[in-house]
Amino acid sequence: MIKRSMIVIISLVLLLLFVTGCNAIEKDSSKSIEVKNNTLSGIENSKQNEQYISEIFIITGFTRASCADTAQAALSGLDGVKTVTVESTGETVIIYDANRVNMELIEETLEKYRYGVREIQ
């Protein structure tokens, strides 16, 4: 009887982990987020001390499409990120102020969610 109860409990825990994976509700697989009411057209008119850089890379470690939403929300929360788009395949385009954000910070942020970064070749 105890073995059967343990199997049921373990099964429920695994099911719960699978259903709530990536800490996000499954949504559209690709979106762009404009951060802090800035627009891409504002880059040309930005302050002189801002230096915007565009990077394209692959985020690894996705287990479902909703992981893209989680990664996108994490990156868009970084101070200095202008815009970020994350596809369900992990392909990512990000524009950020190089004075406040760098690839090391981006990688550290994604590692908190157990994601990795791979260059596109």
VMD Tcl script that builds the backbone (N, CA, C; Angstrom):
set m [mol new atoms 363]
animate dup $m
set s [atomselect $m all]
$s set {name element resname resid chain x y z} {
  {N N MET 1 A 0.825 -1.195 0.000}
  {CA C MET 1 A 0.000 0.000 0.000}
  {C C MET 1 A 0.869 1.259 0.000}
  {N N ILE 2 A 1.944 1.257 0.775}
  {CA C ILE 2 A 2.833 2.418 0.834}
  {C C ILE 2 A 3.529 2.616 -0.496}
  {N N LYS 3 A 3.945 1.536 -1.150}
  {CA C LYS 3 A 4.605 1.650 -2.450}
  {C C LYS 3 A 3.670 2.287 -3.471}
  {N N ARG 4 A 2.418 1.858 -3.476}
  {CA C ARG 4 A 1.449 2.406 -4.416}
  {C C ARG 4 A 1.234 3.903 -4.152}
  {N N SER 5 A 1.156 4.309 -2.901}
  {CA C SER 5 A 0.989 5.722 -2.547}
  {C C SER 5 A 2.192 6.539 -3.005}
  {N N MET 6 A 3.387 5.994 -2.811}
  {CA C MET 6 A 4.607 6.699 -3.236}
  {C C MET 6 A 4.641 6.848 -4.749}
  {N N ILE 7 A 4.233 5.828 -5.476}
  {CA C ILE 7 A 4.220 5.893 -6.935}
  {C C ILE 7 A 3.229 6.960 -7.398}
  {N N VAL 8 A 2.079 7.017 -6.771}
  {CA C VAL 8 A 1.076 8.022 -7.127}
  {C C VAL 8 A 1.600 9.421 -6.833}
  {N N ILE 9 A 2.221 9.612 -5.691}
  {CA C ILE 9 A 2.765 10.928 -5.321}
  {C C ILE 9 A 3.863 11.347 -6.286}
  {N N ILE 10 A 4.769 10.446 -6.579}
  {CA C ILE 10 A 5.870 10.760 -7.505}
  {C C ILE 10 A 5.312 11.071 -8.889}
  {N N SER 11 A 4.327 10.316 -9.332}
  {CA C SER 11 A 3.716 10.561 -10.642}
  {C C SER 11 A 3.072 11.937 -10.695}
  {N N LEU 12 A 2.377 12.310 -9.627}
  {CA C LEU 12 A 1.743 13.633 -9.588}
  {C C LEU 12 A 2.771 14.756 -9.596}
  {N N VAL 13 A 3.865 14.576 -8.865}
  {CA C VAL 13 A 4.923 15.588 -8.844}
  {C C VAL 13 A 5.541 15.732 -10.225}
  {N N LEU 14 A 5.835 14.627 -10.888}
  {CA C LEU 14 A 6.405 14.690 -12.233}
  {C C LEU 14 A 5.443 15.328 -13.220}
  {N N LEU 15 A 4.173 15.011 -13.108}
  {CA C LEU 15 A 3.175 15.616 -13.969}
  {C C LEU 15 A 3.109 17.128 -13.738}
  {N N LEU 16 A 3.134 17.529 -12.494}
  {CA C LEU 16 A 3.109 18.952 -12.157}
  {C C LEU 16 A 4.330 19.669 -12.723}
  {N N LEU 17 A 5.512 19.071 -12.606}
  {CA C LEU 17 A 6.724 19.679 -13.155}
  {C C LEU 17 A 6.645 19.795 -14.667}
  {N N PHE 18 A 6.107 18.770 -15.317}
  {CA C PHE 18 A 5.988 18.803 -16.766}
  {C C PHE 18 A 5.015 19.883 -17.215}
  {N N VAL 19 A 3.887 19.992 -16.557}
  {CA C VAL 19 A 2.853 20.962 -16.934}
  {C C VAL 19 A 3.319 22.388 -16.702}
  {N N THR 20 A 4.071 22.635 -15.640}
  {CA C THR 20 A 4.497 24.000 -15.317}
  {C C THR 20 A 5.902 24.303 -15.798}
  {N N GLY 21 A 6.473 23.480 -16.655}
  {CA C GLY 21 A 7.829 23.685 -17.153}
  {C C GLY 21 A 8.038 25.065 -17.728}
  {N N CYS 22 A 9.206 25.615 -17.556}
  {CA C CYS 22 A 9.646 26.909 -18.075}
  {C C CYS 22 A 8.979 28.088 -17.393}
  {N N ASN 23 A 8.192 27.867 -16.360}
  {CA C ASN 23 A 7.587 28.955 -15.585}
  {C C ASN 23 A 6.794 29.929 -16.435}
  {N N ALA 24 A 6.153 29.442 -17.478}
  {CA C ALA 24 A 5.379 30.336 -18.332}
  {C C ALA 24 A 4.197 29.586 -18.924}
  {N N ILE 25 A 3.162 30.331 -19.250}
  {CA C ILE 25 A 2.011 29.762 -19.915}
  {C C ILE 25 A 2.314 29.730 -21.399}
  {N N GLU 26 A 2.024 28.611 -22.057}
  {CA C GLU 26 A 2.316 28.498 -23.475}
  {C C GLU 26 A 1.498 29.520 -24.245}
  {N N LYS 27 A 2.174 30.285 -25.069}
  {CA C LYS 27 A 1.548 31.351 -25.828}
  {C C LYS 27 A 2.073 31.298 -27.239}
  {N N ASP 28 A 1.872 32.374 -27.967}
  {CA C ASP 28 A 2.390 32.500 -29.307}
  {C C ASP 28 A 3.891 32.253 -29.290}
  {N N SER 29 A 4.429 31.575 -30.312}
  {CA C SER 29 A 5.824 31.160 -30.275}
  {C C SER 29 A 6.815 32.273 -30.581}
  {N N SER 30 A 6.380 33.423 -31.058}
  {CA C SER 30 A 7.314 34.491 -31.389}
  {C C SER 30 A 6.653 35.843 -31.172}
  {N N LYS 31 A 7.364 36.715 -30.460}
  {CA C LYS 31 A 6.855 38.056 -30.209}
  {C C LYS 31 A 8.025 39.006 -30.098}
  {N N SER 32 A 7.747 40.273 -30.282}
  {CA C SER 32 A 8.726 41.307 -29.994}
  {C C SER 32 A 8.197 42.118 -28.824}
  {N N ILE 33 A 9.082 42.511 -27.947}
  {CA C ILE 33 A 8.695 43.338 -26.811}
  {C C ILE 33 A 9.495 44.628 -26.890}
  {N N GLU 34 A 8.803 45.739 -26.848}
  {CA C GLU 34 A 9.468 47.031 -26.750}
  {C C GLU 34 A 9.583 47.340 -25.261}
  {N N VAL 35 A 10.753 47.666 -24.809}
  {CA C VAL 35 A 11.023 47.813 -23.398}
  {C C VAL 35 A 11.046 49.278 -22.998}
  {N N LYS 36 A 10.396 49.589 -21.861}
  {CA C LYS 36 A 10.441 50.913 -21.256}
  {C C LYS 36 A 9.994 52.019 -22.205}
  {N N ASN 37 A 8.963 51.742 -22.990}
  {CA C ASN 37 A 8.357 52.717 -23.895}
  {C C ASN 37 A 9.328 53.303 -24.911}
  {N N ASN 38 A 10.421 52.623 -25.171}
  {CA C ASN 38 A 11.340 53.060 -26.207}
  {C C ASN 38 A 10.947 52.388 -27.514}
  {N N THR 39 A 11.248 53.016 -28.618}
  {CA C THR 39 A 10.988 52.409 -29.909}
  {C C THR 39 A 12.292 52.328 -30.678}
  {N N LEU 40 A 12.314 51.446 -31.658}
  {CA C LEU 40 A 13.524 51.309 -32.459}
  {C C LEU 40 A 13.855 52.606 -33.192}
  {N N SER 41 A 12.842 53.360 -33.610}
  {CA C SER 41 A 13.117 54.617 -34.299}
  {C C SER 41 A 13.807 55.616 -33.371}
  {N N GLY 42 A 13.688 55.412 -32.061}
  {CA C GLY 42 A 14.328 56.302 -31.099}
  {C C GLY 42 A 15.816 56.080 -30.968}
  {N N ILE 43 A 16.332 55.018 -31.574}
  {CA C ILE 43 A 17.761 54.734 -31.458}
  {C C ILE 43 A 18.580 55.853 -32.091}
  {N N GLU 44 A 18.147 56.338 -33.247}
  {CA C GLU 44 A 18.895 57.403 -33.920}
  {C C GLU 44 A 18.890 58.686 -33.097}
  {N N ASN 45 A 17.816 58.904 -32.328}
  {CA C ASN 45 A 17.671 60.134 -31.558}
  {C C ASN 45 A 18.070 59.952 -30.096}
  {N N SER 46 A 18.701 58.857 -29.767}
  {CA C SER 46 A 19.026 58.580 -28.372}
  {C C SER 46 A 20.165 59.459 -27.876}
  {N N LYS 47 A 20.366 59.428 -26.571}
  {CA C LYS 47 A 21.425 60.229 -25.951}
  {C C LYS 47 A 22.781 59.811 -26.500}
  {N N GLN 48 A 23.733 60.712 -26.477}
  {CA C GLN 48 A 25.045 60.435 -27.040}
  {C C GLN 48 A 25.782 59.333 -26.291}
  {N N ASN 49 A 25.540 59.156 -25.005}
  {CA C ASN 49 A 26.283 58.155 -24.248}
  {C C ASN 49 A 25.714 56.748 -24.426}
  {N N GLU 50 A 24.615 56.602 -25.157}
  {CA C GLU 50 A 24.060 55.287 -25.417}
  {C C GLU 50 A 24.654 54.724 -26.702}
  {N N GLN 51 A 25.099 53.481 -26.631}
  {CA C GLN 51 A 25.679 52.818 -27.800}
  {C C GLN 51 A 24.938 51.503 -27.987}
  {N N TYR 52 A 24.013 51.457 -28.932}
  {CA C TYR 52 A 23.186 50.279 -29.124}
  {C C TYR 52 A 23.872 49.264 -30.037}
  {N N ILE 53 A 23.772 48.017 -29.616}
  {CA C ILE 53 A 24.361 46.898 -30.341}
  {C C ILE 53 A 23.252 45.888 -30.610}
  {N N SER 54 A 23.311 45.276 -31.768}
  {CA C SER 54 A 22.373 44.215 -32.121}
  {C C SER 54 A 23.130 42.889 -32.130}
  {N N GLU 55 A 22.567 41.878 -31.480}
  {CA C GLU 55 A 23.170 40.544 -31.435}
  {C C GLU 55 A 22.126 39.530 -31.895}
  {N N ILE 56 A 22.590 38.504 -32.582}
  {CA C ILE 56 A 21.735 37.383 -32.962}
  {C C ILE 56 A 22.425 36.119 -32.468}
  {N N PHE 57 A 21.689 35.271 -31.737}
  {CA C PHE 57 A 22.247 34.033 -31.204}
  {C C PHE 57 A 21.128 33.037 -30.943}
  {N N ILE 58 A 21.502 31.831 -30.563}
  {CA C ILE 58 A 20.539 30.768 -30.246}
  {C C ILE 58 A 20.555 30.544 -28.734}
  {N N ILE 59 A 19.367 30.512 -28.136}
  {CA C ILE 59 A 19.249 30.120 -26.731}
  {C C ILE 59 A 18.986 28.623 -26.717}
  {N N THR 60 A 19.789 27.882 -25.976}
  {CA C THR 60 A 19.633 26.434 -25.898}
  {C C THR 60 A 18.949 26.043 -24.589}
  {N N GLY 61 A 18.387 24.854 -24.579}
  {CA C GLY 61 A 17.784 24.333 -23.361}
  {C C GLY 61 A 16.274 24.455 -23.306}
  {N N PHE 62 A 15.651 24.893 -24.408}
  {CA C PHE 62 A 14.190 24.981 -24.432}
  {C C PHE 62 A 13.591 23.583 -24.460}
  {N N THR 63 A 12.553 23.374 -23.667}
  {CA C THR 63 A 11.840 22.099 -23.676}
  {C C THR 63 A 10.462 22.229 -24.309}
  {N N ARG 64 A 9.995 23.451 -24.502}
  {CA C ARG 64 A 8.690 23.701 -25.146}
  {C C ARG 64 A 8.659 25.144 -25.638}
  {N N ALA 65 A 7.660 25.464 -26.423}
  {CA C ALA 65 A 7.558 26.800 -27.016}
  {C C ALA 65 A 7.442 27.891 -25.960}
  {N N SER 66 A 6.822 27.595 -24.832}
  {CA C SER 66 A 6.645 28.620 -23.799}
  {C C SER 66 A 7.966 29.043 -23.164}
  {N N CYS 67 A 9.003 28.260 -23.338}
  {CA C CYS 67 A 10.321 28.651 -22.819}
  {C C CYS 67 A 10.800 29.937 -23.495}
  {N N ALA 68 A 10.401 30.152 -24.739}
  {CA C ALA 68 A 10.770 31.381 -25.439}
  {C C ALA 68 A 10.194 32.596 -24.725}
  {N N ASP 69 A 8.959 32.465 -24.232}
  {CA C ASP 69 A 8.334 33.566 -23.481}
  {C C ASP 69 A 9.104 33.859 -22.199}
  {N N THR 70 A 9.526 32.799 -21.513}
  {CA C THR 70 A 10.276 32.954 -20.268}
  {C C THR 70 A 11.605 33.665 -20.527}
  {N N ALA 71 A 12.338 33.207 -21.545}
  {CA C ALA 71 A 13.629 33.811 -21.872}
  {C C ALA 71 A 13.458 35.258 -22.317}
  {N N GLN 72 A 12.431 35.515 -23.113}
  {CA C GLN 72 A 12.189 36.873 -23.598}
  {C C GLN 72 A 11.866 37.818 -22.441}
  {N N ALA 73 A 11.056 37.365 -21.517}
  {CA C ALA 73 A 10.715 38.201 -20.365}
  {C C ALA 73 A 11.949 38.474 -19.502}
  {N N ALA 74 A 12.792 37.461 -19.329}
  {CA C ALA 74 A 14.006 37.638 -18.520}
  {C C ALA 74 A 14.943 38.659 -19.165}
  {N N LEU 75 A 15.143 38.557 -20.471}
  {CA C LEU 75 A 16.052 39.482 -21.157}
  {C C LEU 75 A 15.466 40.891 -21.250}
  {N N SER 76 A 14.171 40.995 -21.470}
  {CA C SER 76 A 13.580 42.325 -21.581}
  {C C SER 76 A 13.596 43.061 -20.248}
  {N N GLY 77 A 13.760 42.327 -19.147}
  {CA C GLY 77 A 13.834 42.946 -17.830}
  {C C GLY 77 A 15.191 43.545 -17.497}
  {N N LEU 78 A 16.185 43.294 -18.337}
  {CA C LEU 78 A 17.512 43.869 -18.095}
  {C C LEU 78 A 17.508 45.358 -18.436}
  {N N ASP 79 A 18.052 46.164 -17.530}
  {CA C ASP 79 A 18.153 47.602 -17.753}
  {C C ASP 79 A 19.132 47.854 -18.896}
  {N N GLY 80 A 18.653 48.462 -19.966}
  {CA C GLY 80 A 19.502 48.741 -21.121}
  {C C GLY 80 A 19.103 47.949 -22.350}
  {N N VAL 81 A 18.195 46.996 -22.203}
  {CA C VAL 81 A 17.721 46.242 -23.362}
  {C C VAL 81 A 16.650 47.073 -24.057}
  {N N LYS 82 A 16.871 47.340 -25.330}
  {CA C LYS 82 A 15.930 48.141 -26.119}
  {C C LYS 82 A 14.782 47.279 -26.637}
  {N N THR 83 A 15.112 46.161 -27.252}
  {CA C THR 83 A 14.106 45.235 -27.766}
  {C C THR 83 A 14.710 43.837 -27.837}
  {N N VAL 84 A 13.844 42.836 -27.705}
  {CA C VAL 84 A 14.294 41.448 -27.797}
  {C C VAL 84 A 13.177 40.619 -28.416}
  {N N THR 85 A 13.567 39.729 -29.318}
  {CA C THR 85 A 12.644 38.783 -29.933}
  {C C THR 85 A 13.247 37.396 -29.784}
  {N N VAL 86 A 12.475 36.475 -29.222}
  {CA C VAL 86 A 12.929 35.104 -29.035}
  {C C VAL 86 A 11.934 34.177 -29.735}
  {N N GLU 87 A 12.417 33.401 -30.690}
  {CA C GLU 87 A 11.594 32.421 -31.394}
  {C C GLU 87 A 11.519 31.141 -30.569}
  {N N SER 88 A 10.524 30.315 -30.840}
  {CA C SER 88 A 10.398 29.043 -30.121}
  {C C SER 88 A 11.562 28.103 -30.427}
  {N N THR 89 A 12.284 28.354 -31.521}
  {CA C THR 89 A 13.470 27.566 -31.873}
  {C C THR 89 A 14.697 28.008 -31.085}
  {N N GLY 90 A 14.569 29.117 -30.360}
  {CA C GLY 90 A 15.680 29.657 -29.593}
  {C C GLY 90 A 16.406 30.791 -30.286}
  {N N GLU 91 A 16.127 30.991 -31.589}
  {CA C GLU 91 A 16.790 32.087 -32.296}
  {C C GLU 91 A 16.362 33.414 -31.673}
  {N N THR 92 A 17.358 34.231 -31.341}
  {CA C THR 92 A 17.126 35.449 -30.575}
  {C C THR 92 A 17.790 36.642 -31.242}
  {N N VAL 93 A 17.046 37.738 -31.314}
  {CA C VAL 93 A 17.588 39.014 -31.772}
  {C C VAL 93 A 17.379 39.990 -30.623}
  {N N ILE 94 A 18.465 40.650 -30.212}
  {CA C ILE 94 A 18.382 41.585 -29.091}
  {C C ILE 94 A 19.140 42.857 -29.445}
  {N N ILE 95 A 18.577 43.977 -29.086}
  {CA C ILE 95 A 19.243 45.274 -29.244}
  {C C ILE 95 A 19.373 45.871 -27.849}
  {N N TYR 96 A 20.603 46.223 -27.480}
  {CA C TYR 96 A 20.844 46.710 -26.125}
  {C C TYR 96 A 21.899 47.798 -26.108}
  {N N ASP 97 A 21.900 48.567 -25.021}
  {CA C ASP 97 A 22.887 49.624 -24.788}
  {C C ASP 97 A 24.154 48.956 -24.237}
  {N N ALA 98 A 25.231 49.029 -24.990}
  {CA C ALA 98 A 26.492 48.371 -24.606}
  {C C ALA 98 A 27.100 48.957 -23.339}
  {N N ASN 99 A 26.657 50.134 -22.923}
  {CA C ASN 99 A 27.161 50.724 -21.682}
  {C C ASN 99 A 26.511 50.102 -20.449}
  {N N ARG 100 A 25.381 49.420 -20.631}
  {CA C ARG 100 A 24.665 48.839 -19.491}
  {C C ARG 100 A 24.509 47.323 -19.566}
  {N N VAL 101 A 24.615 46.748 -20.752}
  {CA C VAL 101 A 24.410 45.317 -20.951}
  {C C VAL 101 A 25.542 44.780 -21.805}
  {N N ASN 102 A 25.934 43.535 -21.554}
  {CA C ASN 102 A 26.900 42.852 -22.410}
  {C C ASN 102 A 26.502 41.381 -22.515}
  {N N MET 103 A 27.185 40.640 -23.368}
  {CA C MET 103 A 26.826 39.235 -23.574}
  {C C MET 103 A 27.020 38.417 -22.305}
  {N N GLU 104 A 27.983 38.770 -21.488}
  {CA C GLU 104 A 28.195 38.045 -20.230}
  {C C GLU 104 A 26.963 38.167 -19.329}
  {N N LEU 105 A 26.407 39.367 -19.221}
  {CA C LEU 105 A 25.205 39.580 -18.414}
  {C C LEU 105 A 24.012 38.824 -19.013}
  {N N ILE 106 A 23.901 38.836 -20.331}
  {CA C ILE 106 A 22.829 38.102 -21.006}
  {C C ILE 106 A 22.939 36.618 -20.698}
  {N N GLU 107 A 24.147 36.056 -20.807}
  {CA C GLU 107 A 24.353 34.638 -20.526}
  {C C GLU 107 A 24.058 34.309 -19.066}
  {N N GLU 108 A 24.500 35.160 -18.132}
  {CA C GLU 108 A 24.236 34.937 -16.707}
  {C C GLU 108 A 22.732 34.953 -16.423}
  {N N THR 109 A 22.023 35.870 -17.060}
  {CA C THR 109 A 20.575 35.952 -16.875}
  {C C THR 109 A 19.896 34.679 -17.349}
  {N N LEU 110 A 20.292 34.191 -18.514}
  {CA C LEU 110 A 19.677 32.986 -19.061}
  {C C LEU 110 A 20.056 31.734 -18.271}
  {N N GLU 111 A 21.260 31.705 -17.714}
  {CA C GLU 111 A 21.686 30.560 -16.913}
  {C C GLU 111 A 20.823 30.377 -15.669}
  {N N LYS 112 A 20.241 31.448 -15.167}
  {CA C LYS 112 A 19.342 31.349 -14.007}
  {C C LYS 112 A 18.130 30.482 -14.331}
  {N N TYR 113 A 17.784 30.390 -15.615}
  {CA C TYR 113 A 16.657 29.571 -16.071}
  {C C TYR 113 A 17.132 28.253 -16.694}
  {N N ARG 114 A 18.423 27.978 -16.530}
  {CA C ARG 114 A 19.068 26.771 -17.072}
  {C C ARG 114 A 19.081 26.747 -18.594}
  {N N TYR 115 A 19.171 27.935 -19.194}
  {CA C TYR 115 A 19.326 28.051 -20.649}
  {C C TYR 115 A 20.784 28.372 -20.941}
  {N N GLY 116 A 21.200 28.083 -22.143}
  {CA C GLY 116 A 22.540 28.410 -22.588}
  {C C GLY 116 A 22.480 29.307 -23.824}
  {N N VAL 117 A 23.644 29.727 -24.290}
  {CA C VAL 117 A 23.739 30.586 -25.468}
  {C C VAL 117 A 24.723 29.950 -26.430}
  {N N ARG 118 A 24.319 29.901 -27.705}
  {CA C ARG 118 A 25.190 29.364 -28.758}
  {C C ARG 118 A 25.200 30.363 -29.902}
  {N N GLU 119 A 26.381 30.626 -30.438}
  {CA C GLU 119 A 26.505 31.545 -31.578}
  {C C GLU 119 A 25.929 30.905 -32.828}
  {N N ILE 120 A 25.369 31.741 -33.685}
  {CA C ILE 120 A 24.906 31.277 -34.999}
  {C C ILE 120 A 26.101 31.286 -35.923}
  {N N GLN 121 A 26.289 30.181 -36.614}
  {CA C GLN 121 A 27.463 30.097 -37.512}
  {C C GLN 121 A 27.070 30.177 -38.961}
}
mol reanalyze $m
mol bondsrecalc $m
mol representation Tube
mol addrep $m
